[in-house]
Amino acid sequence: MKEVFSPSERRMEIFYILMNHKLITRRELARMFNVSDDAITRDITALSRFVPIGSKMGRYGGIYIS
């Protein structure tokens, strides 16, 4: 992956990742893009305006496209 992504590039990459994974955690995404959990939360919030994104809490939780 590229070292530095703009927020819009990162959101598109997150969308592609969600399309290819059944479930991924916010922390995993933050590590992949080398950003904070809060940045990923903002990205997910922005994406959820256009894509039906769900989340599952708990030990086996994460973010997914519903």
PQR file of N, CA, C, O and H, with PARSE charges and radii, in Angstrom:
ATOM      1  N   MET A   1       0.826  -1.193   0.000 -0.4000 1.5000
ATOM      2  CA  MET A   1       0.000   0.000   0.000 -0.0000 2.0000
ATOM      3  C   MET A   1       0.866   1.251   0.000  0.5500 1.7000
ATOM      4  O   MET A   1       2.024   1.238   0.416 -0.5500 1.4000
ATOM      5  N   LYS A   2       0.275   2.304  -0.471 -0.4000 1.5000
ATOM      6  CA  LYS A   2       0.926   3.597  -0.480 -0.0000 2.0000
ATOM      7  C   LYS A   2       1.184   4.059   0.946  0.5500 1.7000
ATOM      8  O   LYS A   2       0.427   3.711   1.853 -0.5500 1.4000
ATOM      9  H   LYS A   2      -0.667   2.314  -0.809  0.4000 1.0000
ATOM     10  N   GLU A   3       2.226   4.828   1.156 -0.4000 1.5000
ATOM     11  CA  GLU A   3       2.552   5.302   2.493 -0.0000 2.0000
ATOM     12  C   GLU A   3       1.521   6.287   3.030  0.5500 1.7000
ATOM     13  O   GLU A   3       1.023   6.121   4.143 -0.5500 1.4000
ATOM     14  H   GLU A   3       2.840   5.111   0.419  0.4000 1.0000
ATOM     15  N   VAL A   4       1.198   7.314   2.243 -0.4000 1.5000
ATOM     16  CA  VAL A   4       0.309   8.365   2.720 -0.0000 2.0000
ATOM     17  C   VAL A   4      -0.894   8.482   1.786  0.5500 1.7000
ATOM     18  O   VAL A   4      -0.747   8.626   0.572 -0.5500 1.4000
ATOM     19  H   VAL A   4       1.603   7.449   1.338  0.4000 1.0000
ATOM     20  N   PHE A   5      -2.069   8.419   2.371 -0.4000 1.5000
ATOM     21  CA  PHE A   5      -3.312   8.558   1.625 -0.0000 2.0000
ATOM     22  C   PHE A   5      -4.013   9.834   2.047  0.5500 1.7000
ATOM     23  O   PHE A   5      -3.963  10.217   3.216 -0.5500 1.4000
ATOM     24  H   PHE A   5      -2.189   8.302   3.357  0.4000 1.0000
ATOM     25  N   SER A   6      -4.663  10.491   1.107 -0.4000 1.5000
ATOM     26  CA  SER A   6      -5.553  11.581   1.478 -0.0000 2.0000
ATOM     27  C   SER A   6      -6.797  10.934   2.083  0.5500 1.7000
ATOM     28  O   SER A   6      -7.041   9.748   1.862 -0.5500 1.4000
ATOM     29  H   SER A   6      -4.704  10.180   0.157  0.4000 1.0000
ATOM     30  N   PRO A   7      -7.587  11.694   2.843 -0.5600 1.5000
ATOM     31  CA  PRO A   7      -8.795  11.094   3.423  0.2800 2.0000
ATOM     32  C   PRO A   7      -9.720  10.469   2.378  0.5500 1.7000
ATOM     33  O   PRO A   7     -10.281   9.401   2.625 -0.5500 1.4000
ATOM     34  N   SER A   8      -9.890  11.098   1.236 -0.4000 1.5000
ATOM     35  CA  SER A   8     -10.783  10.528   0.221 -0.0000 2.0000
ATOM     36  C   SER A   8     -10.195   9.247  -0.377  0.5500 1.7000
ATOM     37  O   SER A   8     -10.934   8.300  -0.647 -0.5500 1.4000
ATOM     38  H   SER A   8      -9.435  11.966   1.036  0.4000 1.0000
ATOM     39  N   GLU A   9      -8.886   9.205  -0.585 -0.4000 1.5000
ATOM     40  CA  GLU A   9      -8.248   7.982  -1.083 -0.0000 2.0000
ATOM     41  C   GLU A   9      -8.379   6.858  -0.059  0.5500 1.7000
ATOM     42  O   GLU A   9      -8.659   5.710  -0.406 -0.5500 1.4000
ATOM     43  H   GLU A   9      -8.286   9.974  -0.365  0.4000 1.0000
ATOM     44  N   ARG A  10      -8.173   7.210   1.204 -0.4000 1.5000
ATOM     45  CA  ARG A  10      -8.265   6.220   2.275 -0.0000 2.0000
ATOM     46  C   ARG A  10      -9.689   5.659   2.355  0.5500 1.7000
ATOM     47  O   ARG A  10      -9.870   4.458   2.556 -0.5500 1.4000
ATOM     48  H   ARG A  10      -7.946   8.142   1.485  0.4000 1.0000
ATOM     49  N   ARG A  11     -10.681   6.509   2.201 -0.4000 1.5000
ATOM     50  CA  ARG A  11     -12.074   6.045   2.251 -0.0000 2.0000
ATOM     51  C   ARG A  11     -12.390   5.094   1.108  0.5500 1.7000
ATOM     52  O   ARG A  11     -13.103   4.109   1.293 -0.5500 1.4000
ATOM     53  H   ARG A  11     -10.533   7.484   2.038  0.4000 1.0000
ATOM     54  N   MET A  12     -11.862   5.387  -0.065 -0.4000 1.5000
ATOM     55  CA  MET A  12     -12.073   4.471  -1.191 -0.0000 2.0000
ATOM     56  C   MET A  12     -11.388   3.131  -0.930  0.5500 1.7000
ATOM     57  O   MET A  12     -11.955   2.078  -1.222 -0.5500 1.4000
ATOM     58  H   MET A  12     -11.282   6.188  -0.215  0.4000 1.0000
ATOM     59  N   GLU A  13     -10.195   3.162  -0.391 -0.4000 1.5000
ATOM     60  CA  GLU A  13      -9.478   1.925  -0.065 -0.0000 2.0000
ATOM     61  C   GLU A  13     -10.236   1.138   1.001  0.5500 1.7000
ATOM     62  O   GLU A  13     -10.335  -0.087   0.918 -0.5500 1.4000
ATOM     63  H   GLU A  13      -9.734   4.017  -0.154  0.4000 1.0000
ATOM     64  N   ILE A  14     -10.771   1.838   2.002 -0.4000 1.5000
ATOM     65  CA  ILE A  14     -11.560   1.165   3.042 -0.0000 2.0000
ATOM     66  C   ILE A  14     -12.782   0.505   2.411  0.5500 1.7000
ATOM     67  O   ILE A  14     -13.125  -0.627   2.751 -0.5500 1.4000
ATOM     68  H   ILE A  14     -10.691   2.833   2.069  0.4000 1.0000
ATOM     69  N   PHE A  15     -13.432   1.205   1.503 -0.4000 1.5000
ATOM     70  CA  PHE A  15     -14.586   0.639   0.801 -0.0000 2.0000
ATOM     71  C   PHE A  15     -14.200  -0.650   0.074  0.5500 1.7000
ATOM     72  O   PHE A  15     -14.912  -1.648   0.175 -0.5500 1.4000
ATOM     73  H   PHE A  15     -13.154   2.125   1.227  0.4000 1.0000
ATOM     74  N   TYR A  16     -13.093  -0.642  -0.650 -0.4000 1.5000
ATOM     75  CA  TYR A  16     -12.635  -1.844  -1.369 -0.0000 2.0000
ATOM     76  C   TYR A  16     -12.293  -2.969  -0.396  0.5500 1.7000
ATOM     77  O   TYR A  16     -12.575  -4.135  -0.671 -0.5500 1.4000
ATOM     78  H   TYR A  16     -12.514   0.169  -0.732  0.4000 1.0000
ATOM     79  N   ILE A  17     -11.694  -2.628   0.724 -0.4000 1.5000
ATOM     80  CA  ILE A  17     -11.358  -3.642   1.732 -0.0000 2.0000
ATOM     81  C   ILE A  17     -12.634  -4.265   2.287  0.5500 1.7000
ATOM     82  O   ILE A  17     -12.722  -5.483   2.443 -0.5500 1.4000
ATOM     83  H   ILE A  17     -11.464  -1.681   0.947  0.4000 1.0000
ATOM     84  N   LEU A  18     -13.622  -3.423   2.583 -0.4000 1.5000
ATOM     85  CA  LEU A  18     -14.889  -3.936   3.110 -0.0000 2.0000
ATOM     86  C   LEU A  18     -15.617  -4.808   2.084  0.5500 1.7000
ATOM     87  O   LEU A  18     -16.316  -5.753   2.452 -0.5500 1.4000
ATOM     88  H   LEU A  18     -13.551  -2.434   2.457  0.4000 1.0000
ATOM     89  N   MET A  19     -15.453  -4.495   0.822 -0.4000 1.5000
ATOM     90  CA  MET A  19     -16.080  -5.306  -0.223 -0.0000 2.0000
ATOM     91  C   MET A  19     -15.462  -6.712  -0.273  0.5500 1.7000
ATOM     92  O   MET A  19     -16.144  -7.680  -0.609 -0.5500 1.4000
ATOM     93  H   MET A  19     -14.885  -3.728   0.524  0.4000 1.0000
ATOM     94  N   ASN A  20     -14.181  -6.818   0.057 -0.4000 1.5000
ATOM     95  CA  ASN A  20     -13.462  -8.081  -0.067 -0.0000 2.0000
ATOM     96  C   ASN A  20     -13.352  -8.876   1.232  0.5500 1.7000
ATOM     97  O   ASN A  20     -12.992 -10.053   1.203 -0.5500 1.4000
ATOM     98  H   ASN A  20     -13.626  -6.032   0.330  0.4000 1.0000
ATOM     99  N   HIS A  21     -13.657  -8.254   2.367 -0.4000 1.5000
ATOM    100  CA  HIS A  21     -13.594  -8.942   3.656 -0.0000 2.0000
ATOM    101  C   HIS A  21     -14.996  -9.009   4.232  0.5500 1.7000
ATOM    102  O   HIS A  21     -15.800  -8.097   4.040 -0.5500 1.4000
ATOM    103  H   HIS A  21     -13.950  -7.298   2.391  0.4000 1.0000
ATOM    104  N   LYS A  22     -15.277 -10.063   4.920 -0.4000 1.5000
ATOM    105  CA  LYS A  22     -16.580 -10.153   5.562 -0.0000 2.0000
ATOM    106  C   LYS A  22     -16.661  -9.222   6.761  0.5500 1.7000
ATOM    107  O   LYS A  22     -17.699  -8.608   7.008 -0.5500 1.4000
ATOM    108  H   LYS A  22     -14.624 -10.804   5.076  0.4000 1.0000
ATOM    109  N   LEU A  23     -15.572  -9.118   7.500 -0.4000 1.5000
ATOM    110  CA  LEU A  23     -15.561  -8.352   8.736 -0.0000 2.0000
ATOM    111  C   LEU A  23     -14.136  -7.911   9.017  0.5500 1.7000
ATOM    112  O   LEU A  23     -13.204  -8.707   8.899 -0.5500 1.4000
ATOM    113  H   LEU A  23     -14.729  -9.617   7.300  0.4000 1.0000
ATOM    114  N   ILE A  24     -13.958  -6.653   9.385 -0.4000 1.5000
ATOM    115  CA  ILE A  24     -12.636  -6.149   9.735 -0.0000 2.0000
ATOM    116  C   ILE A  24     -12.801  -5.136  10.863  0.5500 1.7000
ATOM    117  O   ILE A  24     -13.794  -4.410  10.909 -0.5500 1.4000
ATOM    118  H   ILE A  24     -14.715  -6.007   9.481  0.4000 1.0000
ATOM    119  N   THR A  25     -11.843  -5.088  11.761 -0.4000 1.5000
ATOM    120  CA  THR A  25     -11.964  -4.182  12.898 -0.0000 2.0000
ATOM    121  C   THR A  25     -11.406  -2.806  12.566  0.5500 1.7000
ATOM    122  O   THR A  25     -10.598  -2.640  11.652 -0.5500 1.4000
ATOM    123  H   THR A  25     -11.036  -5.678  11.724  0.4000 1.0000
ATOM    124  N   ARG A  26     -11.859  -1.838  13.328 -0.4000 1.5000
ATOM    125  CA  ARG A  26     -11.376  -0.473  13.190 -0.0000 2.0000
ATOM    126  C   ARG A  26      -9.873  -0.414  13.468  0.5500 1.7000
ATOM    127  O   ARG A  26      -9.135   0.311  12.801 -0.5500 1.4000
ATOM    128  H   ARG A  26     -12.515  -1.973  14.070  0.4000 1.0000
ATOM    129  N   ARG A  27      -9.442  -1.171  14.440 -0.4000 1.5000
ATOM    130  CA  ARG A  27      -8.025  -1.186  14.802 -0.0000 2.0000
ATOM    131  C   ARG A  27      -7.167  -1.747  13.668  0.5500 1.7000
ATOM    132  O   ARG A  27      -6.083  -1.231  13.395 -0.5500 1.4000
ATOM    133  H   ARG A  27     -10.042  -1.760  14.982  0.4000 1.0000
ATOM    134  N   GLU A  28      -7.649  -2.803  13.008 -0.4000 1.5000
ATOM    135  CA  GLU A  28      -6.921  -3.359  11.865 -0.0000 2.0000
ATOM    136  C   GLU A  28      -6.795  -2.330  10.743  0.5500 1.7000
ATOM    137  O   GLU A  28      -5.731  -2.190  10.140 -0.5500 1.4000
ATOM    138  H   GLU A  28      -8.529  -3.222  13.230  0.4000 1.0000
ATOM    139  N   LEU A  29      -7.878  -1.616  10.469 -0.4000 1.5000
ATOM    140  CA  LEU A  29      -7.831  -0.581   9.434 -0.0000 2.0000
ATOM    141  C   LEU A  29      -6.856   0.535   9.831  0.5500 1.7000
ATOM    142  O   LEU A  29      -6.092   1.026   9.000 -0.5500 1.4000
ATOM    143  H   LEU A  29      -8.742  -1.729  10.959  0.4000 1.0000
ATOM    144  N   ALA A  30      -6.890   0.923  11.089 -0.4000 1.5000
ATOM    145  CA  ALA A  30      -5.989   1.982  11.561 -0.0000 2.0000
ATOM    146  C   ALA A  30      -4.530   1.562  11.382  0.5500 1.7000
ATOM    147  O   ALA A  30      -3.694   2.375  10.986 -0.5500 1.4000
ATOM    148  H   ALA A  30      -7.510   0.525  11.764  0.4000 1.0000
ATOM    149  N   ARG A  31      -4.229   0.322  11.666 -0.4000 1.5000
ATOM    150  CA  ARG A  31      -2.856  -0.177  11.482 -0.0000 2.0000
ATOM    151  C   ARG A  31      -2.474  -0.232  10.015  0.5500 1.7000
ATOM    152  O   ARG A  31      -1.345   0.098   9.651 -0.5500 1.4000
ATOM    153  H   ARG A  31      -4.908  -0.338  11.987  0.4000 1.0000
ATOM    154  N   MET A  32      -3.408  -0.647   9.172 -0.4000 1.5000
ATOM    155  CA  MET A  32      -3.126  -0.749   7.742 -0.0000 2.0000
ATOM    156  C   MET A  32      -2.766   0.615   7.145  0.5500 1.7000
ATOM    157  O   MET A  32      -1.872   0.720   6.305 -0.5500 1.4000
ATOM    158  H   MET A  32      -4.325  -0.915   9.467  0.4000 1.0000
ATOM    159  N   PHE A  33      -3.472   1.653   7.590 -0.4000 1.5000
ATOM    160  CA  PHE A  33      -3.280   2.990   7.018 -0.0000 2.0000
ATOM    161  C   PHE A  33      -2.413   3.893   7.884  0.5500 1.7000
ATOM    162  O   PHE A  33      -2.168   5.048   7.537 -0.5500 1.4000
ATOM    163  H   PHE A  33      -4.199   1.568   8.272  0.4000 1.0000
ATOM    164  N   ASN A  34      -1.952   3.362   9.008 -0.4000 1.5000
ATOM    165  CA  ASN A  34      -1.080   4.117   9.907 -0.0000 2.0000
ATOM    166  C   ASN A  34      -1.733   5.439  10.344  0.5500 1.7000
ATOM    167  O   ASN A  34      -1.112   6.502  10.305 -0.5500 1.4000
ATOM    168  H   ASN A  34      -2.151   2.424   9.289  0.4000 1.0000
ATOM    169  N   VAL A  35      -2.994   5.337  10.758 -0.4000 1.5000
ATOM    170  CA  VAL A  35      -3.743   6.482  11.272 -0.0000 2.0000
ATOM    171  C   VAL A  35      -4.392   6.072  12.588  0.5500 1.7000
ATOM    172  O   VAL A  35      -4.322   4.909  12.986 -0.5500 1.4000
ATOM    173  H   VAL A  35      -3.498   4.474  10.790  0.4000 1.0000
ATOM    174  N   SER A  36      -5.021   7.027  13.256 -0.4000 1.5000
ATOM    175  CA  SER A  36      -5.663   6.746  14.538 -0.0000 2.0000
ATOM    176  C   SER A  36      -7.015   6.062  14.343  0.5500 1.7000
ATOM    177  O   SER A  36      -7.592   6.085  13.256 -0.5500 1.4000
ATOM    178  H   SER A  36      -5.078   7.971  12.932  0.4000 1.0000
ATOM    179  N   ASP A  37      -7.503   5.453  15.423 -0.4000 1.5000
ATOM    180  CA  ASP A  37      -8.839   4.860  15.394 -0.0000 2.0000
ATOM    181  C   ASP A  37      -9.889   5.927  15.114  0.5500 1.7000
ATOM    182  O   ASP A  37     -10.883   5.661  14.438 -0.5500 1.4000
ATOM    183  H   ASP A  37      -7.034   5.433  16.306  0.4000 1.0000
ATOM    184  N   ASP A  38      -9.670   7.138  15.632 -0.4000 1.5000
ATOM    185  CA  ASP A  38     -10.613   8.234  15.400 -0.0000 2.0000
ATOM    186  C   ASP A  38     -10.701   8.606  13.923  0.5500 1.7000
ATOM    187  O   ASP A  38     -11.784   8.916  13.427 -0.5500 1.4000
ATOM    188  H   ASP A  38      -8.862   7.354  16.181  0.4000 1.0000
ATOM    189  N   ALA A  39      -9.585   8.579  13.226 -0.4000 1.5000
ATOM    190  CA  ALA A  39      -9.594   8.878  11.790 -0.0000 2.0000
ATOM    191  C   ALA A  39     -10.412   7.828  11.043  0.5500 1.7000
ATOM    192  O   ALA A  39     -11.164   8.163  10.128 -0.5500 1.4000
ATOM    193  H   ALA A  39      -8.705   8.328  13.630  0.4000 1.0000
ATOM    194  N   ILE A  40     -10.269   6.566  11.427 -0.4000 1.5000
ATOM    195  CA  ILE A  40     -11.045   5.503  10.801 -0.0000 2.0000
ATOM    196  C   ILE A  40     -12.526   5.674  11.116  0.5500 1.7000
ATOM    197  O   ILE A  40     -13.372   5.445  10.251 -0.5500 1.4000
ATOM    198  H   ILE A  40      -9.657   6.295  12.171  0.4000 1.0000
ATOM    199  N   THR A  41     -12.848   6.073  12.340 -0.4000 1.5000
ATOM    200  CA  THR A  41     -14.243   6.328  12.712 -0.0000 2.0000
ATOM    201  C   THR A  41     -14.842   7.415  11.832  0.5500 1.7000
ATOM    202  O   THR A  41     -15.972   7.282  11.363 -0.5500 1.4000
ATOM    203  H   THR A  41     -12.161   6.259  13.042  0.4000 1.0000
ATOM    204  N   ARG A  42     -14.098   8.484  11.606 -0.4000 1.5000
ATOM    205  CA  ARG A  42     -14.576   9.558  10.723 -0.0000 2.0000
ATOM    206  C   ARG A  42     -14.756   9.053   9.300  0.5500 1.7000
ATOM    207  O   ARG A  42     -15.724   9.407   8.626 -0.5500 1.4000
ATOM    208  H   ARG A  42     -13.180   8.592  11.988  0.4000 1.0000
ATOM    209  N   ASP A  43     -13.826   8.229   8.846 -0.4000 1.5000
ATOM    210  CA  ASP A  43     -13.943   7.664   7.494 -0.0000 2.0000
ATOM    211  C   ASP A  43     -15.169   6.772   7.372  0.5500 1.7000
ATOM    212  O   ASP A  43     -15.896   6.851   6.382 -0.5500 1.4000
ATOM    213  H   ASP A  43     -13.040   7.941   9.393  0.4000 1.0000
ATOM    214  N   ILE A  44     -15.403   5.939   8.354 -0.4000 1.5000
ATOM    215  CA  ILE A  44     -16.561   5.043   8.328 -0.0000 2.0000
ATOM    216  C   ILE A  44     -17.856   5.850   8.376  0.5500 1.7000
ATOM    217  O   ILE A  44     -18.824   5.519   7.690 -0.5500 1.4000
ATOM    218  H   ILE A  44     -14.813   5.875   9.159  0.4000 1.0000
ATOM    219  N   THR A  45     -17.873   6.901   9.182 -0.4000 1.5000
ATOM    220  CA  THR A  45     -19.053   7.767   9.245 -0.0000 2.0000
ATOM    221  C   THR A  45     -19.322   8.409   7.892  0.5500 1.7000
ATOM    222  O   THR A  45     -20.468   8.467   7.446 -0.5500 1.4000
ATOM    223  H   THR A  45     -17.087   7.169   9.739  0.4000 1.0000
ATOM    224  N   ALA A  46     -18.277   8.888   7.241 -0.4000 1.5000
ATOM    225  CA  ALA A  46     -18.439   9.502   5.915 -0.0000 2.0000
ATOM    226  C   ALA A  46     -18.901   8.474   4.890  0.5500 1.7000
ATOM    227  O   ALA A  46     -19.772   8.766   4.070 -0.5500 1.4000
ATOM    228  H   ALA A  46     -17.346   8.840   7.603  0.4000 1.0000
ATOM    229  N   LEU A  47     -18.333   7.282   4.926 -0.4000 1.5000
ATOM    230  CA  LEU A  47     -18.730   6.232   3.980 -0.0000 2.0000
ATOM    231  C   LEU A  47     -20.167   5.775   4.206  0.5500 1.7000
ATOM    232  O   LEU A  47     -20.869   5.418   3.260 -0.5500 1.4000
ATOM    233  H   LEU A  47     -17.625   7.045   5.592  0.4000 1.0000
ATOM    234  N   SER A  48     -20.594   5.787   5.455 -0.4000 1.5000
ATOM    235  CA  SER A  48     -21.926   5.270   5.766 -0.0000 2.0000
ATOM    236  C   SER A  48     -23.037   6.145   5.195  0.5500 1.7000
ATOM    237  O   SER A  48     -24.197   5.734   5.178 -0.5500 1.4000
ATOM    238  H   SER A  48     -20.024   6.076   6.223  0.4000 1.0000
ATOM    239  N   ARG A  49     -22.703   7.330   4.733 -0.4000 1.5000
ATOM    240  CA  ARG A  49     -23.695   8.176   4.070 -0.0000 2.0000
ATOM    241  C   ARG A  49     -24.072   7.623   2.701  0.5500 1.7000
ATOM    242  O   ARG A  49     -25.154   7.905   2.185 -0.5500 1.4000
ATOM    243  H   ARG A  49     -21.760   7.664   4.746  0.4000 1.0000
ATOM    244  N   PHE A  50     -23.173   6.834   2.117 -0.4000 1.5000
ATOM    245  CA  PHE A  50     -23.372   6.324   0.762 -0.0000 2.0000
ATOM    246  C   PHE A  50     -23.463   4.804   0.682  0.5500 1.7000
ATOM    247  O   PHE A  50     -24.032   4.259  -0.264 -0.5500 1.4000
ATOM    248  H   PHE A  50     -22.294   6.605   2.536  0.4000 1.0000
ATOM    249  N   VAL A  51     -22.903   4.124   1.675 -0.4000 1.5000
ATOM    250  CA  VAL A  51     -22.815   2.665   1.665 -0.0000 2.0000
ATOM    251  C   VAL A  51     -23.427   2.145   2.969  0.5500 1.7000
ATOM    252  O   VAL A  51     -23.138   2.688   4.035 -0.5500 1.4000
ATOM    253  H   VAL A  51     -22.441   4.567   2.444  0.4000 1.0000
ATOM    254  N   PRO A  52     -24.261   1.110   2.907 -0.5600 1.5000
ATOM    255  CA  PRO A  52     -24.847   0.574   4.150  0.2800 2.0000
ATOM    256  C   PRO A  52     -23.808  -0.211   4.963  0.5500 1.7000
ATOM    257  O   PRO A  52     -23.602  -1.405   4.748 -0.5500 1.4000
ATOM    258  N   ILE A  53     -23.171   0.482   5.889 -0.4000 1.5000
ATOM    259  CA  ILE A  53     -22.120  -0.128   6.706 -0.0000 2.0000
ATOM    260  C   ILE A  53     -22.701  -0.478   8.074  0.5500 1.7000
ATOM    261  O   ILE A  53     -23.378   0.332   8.708 -0.5500 1.4000
ATOM    262  H   ILE A  53     -23.338   1.452   6.064  0.4000 1.0000
ATOM    263  N   GLY A  54     -22.426  -1.682   8.503 -0.4000 1.5000
ATOM    264  CA  GLY A  54     -22.864  -2.135   9.809 -0.0000 2.0000
ATOM    265  C   GLY A  54     -21.669  -2.392  10.702  0.5500 1.7000
ATOM    266  O   GLY A  54     -20.531  -2.466  10.239 -0.5500 1.4000
ATOM    267  H   GLY A  54     -21.876  -2.340   7.988  0.4000 1.0000
ATOM    268  N   SER A  55     -21.943  -2.525  11.982 -0.4000 1.5000
ATOM    269  CA  SER A  55     -20.872  -2.861  12.918 -0.0000 2.0000
ATOM    270  C   SER A  55     -21.394  -3.853  13.932  0.5500 1.7000
ATOM    271  O   SER A  55     -22.575  -3.864  14.278 -0.5500 1.4000
ATOM    272  H   SER A  55     -22.867  -2.464  12.358  0.4000 1.0000
ATOM    273  N   LYS A  56     -20.492  -4.675  14.390 -0.4000 1.5000
ATOM    274  CA  LYS A  56     -20.816  -5.718  15.352 -0.0000 2.0000
ATOM    275  C   LYS A  56     -19.859  -5.548  16.520  0.5500 1.7000
ATOM    276  O   LYS A  56     -18.642  -5.536  16.335 -0.5500 1.4000
ATOM    277  H   LYS A  56     -19.533  -4.666  14.109  0.4000 1.0000
ATOM    278  N   MET A  57     -20.398  -5.419  17.705 -0.4000 1.5000
ATOM    279  CA  MET A  57     -19.560  -5.218  18.886 -0.0000 2.0000
ATOM    280  C   MET A  57     -19.168  -6.557  19.495  0.5500 1.7000
ATOM    281  O   MET A  57     -19.780  -7.587  19.214 -0.5500 1.4000
ATOM    282  H   MET A  57     -21.387  -5.429  17.856  0.4000 1.0000
ATOM    283  N   GLY A  58     -18.161  -6.524  20.315 -0.4000 1.5000
ATOM    284  CA  GLY A  58     -17.754  -7.724  21.039 -0.0000 2.0000
ATOM    285  C   GLY A  58     -16.444  -8.296  20.540  0.5500 1.7000
ATOM    286  O   GLY A  58     -15.778  -7.727  19.675 -0.5500 1.4000
ATOM    287  H   GLY A  58     -17.663  -5.687  20.543  0.4000 1.0000
ATOM    288  N   ARG A  59     -16.100  -9.418  21.099 -0.4000 1.5000
ATOM    289  CA  ARG A  59     -14.823 -10.051  20.807 -0.0000 2.0000
ATOM    290  C   ARG A  59     -14.640 -10.365  19.329  0.5500 1.7000
ATOM    291  O   ARG A  59     -13.541 -10.206  18.798 -0.5500 1.4000
ATOM    292  H   ARG A  59     -16.641  -9.880  21.802  0.4000 1.0000
ATOM    293  N   TYR A  60     -15.681 -10.799  18.668 -0.4000 1.5000
ATOM    294  CA  TYR A  60     -15.596 -11.153  17.253 -0.0000 2.0000
ATOM    295  C   TYR A  60     -16.288 -10.096  16.389  0.5500 1.7000
ATOM    296  O   TYR A  60     -16.813 -10.411  15.321 -0.5500 1.4000
ATOM    297  H   TYR A  60     -16.574 -10.928  19.100  0.4000 1.0000
ATOM    298  N   GLY A  61     -16.287  -8.869  16.844 -0.4000 1.5000
ATOM    299  CA  GLY A  61     -16.966  -7.795  16.144 -0.0000 2.0000
ATOM    300  C   GLY A  61     -16.093  -7.147  15.093  0.5500 1.7000
ATOM    301  O   GLY A  61     -14.941  -7.528  14.883 -0.5500 1.4000
ATOM    302  H   GLY A  61     -15.861  -8.614  17.712  0.4000 1.0000
ATOM    303  N   GLY A  62     -16.676  -6.155  14.438 -0.4000 1.5000
ATOM    304  CA  GLY A  62     -15.953  -5.416  13.418 -0.0000 2.0000
ATOM    305  C   GLY A  62     -16.925  -4.634  12.547  0.5500 1.7000
ATOM    306  O   GLY A  62     -18.094  -4.454  12.890 -0.5500 1.4000
ATOM    307  H   GLY A  62     -17.611  -5.846  14.608  0.4000 1.0000
ATOM    308  N   ILE A  63     -16.421  -4.184  11.439 -0.4000 1.5000
ATOM    309  CA  ILE A  63     -17.171  -3.367  10.493 -0.0000 2.0000
ATOM    310  C   ILE A  63     -17.393  -4.203   9.239  0.5500 1.7000
ATOM    311  O   ILE A  63     -16.525  -4.971   8.824 -0.5500 1.4000
ATOM    312  H   ILE A  63     -15.472  -4.330  11.161  0.4000 1.0000
ATOM    313  N   TYR A  64     -18.564  -4.041   8.647 -0.4000 1.5000
ATOM    314  CA  TYR A  64     -18.886  -4.799   7.438 -0.0000 2.0000
ATOM    315  C   TYR A  64     -19.886  -4.029   6.594  0.5500 1.7000
ATOM    316  O   TYR A  64     -20.524  -3.092   7.074 -0.5500 1.4000
ATOM    317  H   TYR A  64     -19.269  -3.417   8.984  0.4000 1.0000
ATOM    318  N   ILE A  65     -20.021  -4.422   5.343 -0.4000 1.5000
ATOM    319  CA  ILE A  65     -21.058  -3.858   4.483 -0.0000 2.0000
ATOM    320  C   ILE A  65     -22.271  -4.758   4.629  0.5500 1.7000
ATOM    321  O   ILE A  65     -22.206  -5.964   4.394 -0.5500 1.4000
ATOM    322  H   ILE A  65     -19.503  -5.183   4.953  0.4000 1.0000
ATOM    323  N   SER A  66     -23.383  -4.141   5.025 -0.4000 1.5000
ATOM    324  CA  SER A  66     -24.599  -4.936   5.257 -0.0000 2.0000
ATOM    325  C   SER A  66     -25.460  -5.043   4.035  0.5500 1.7000
ATOM    326  O   SER A  66     -26.513  -5.679   4.076 -0.5500 1.4000
ATOM    327  H   SER A  66     -23.435  -3.161   5.216  0.4000 1.0000
TER
END
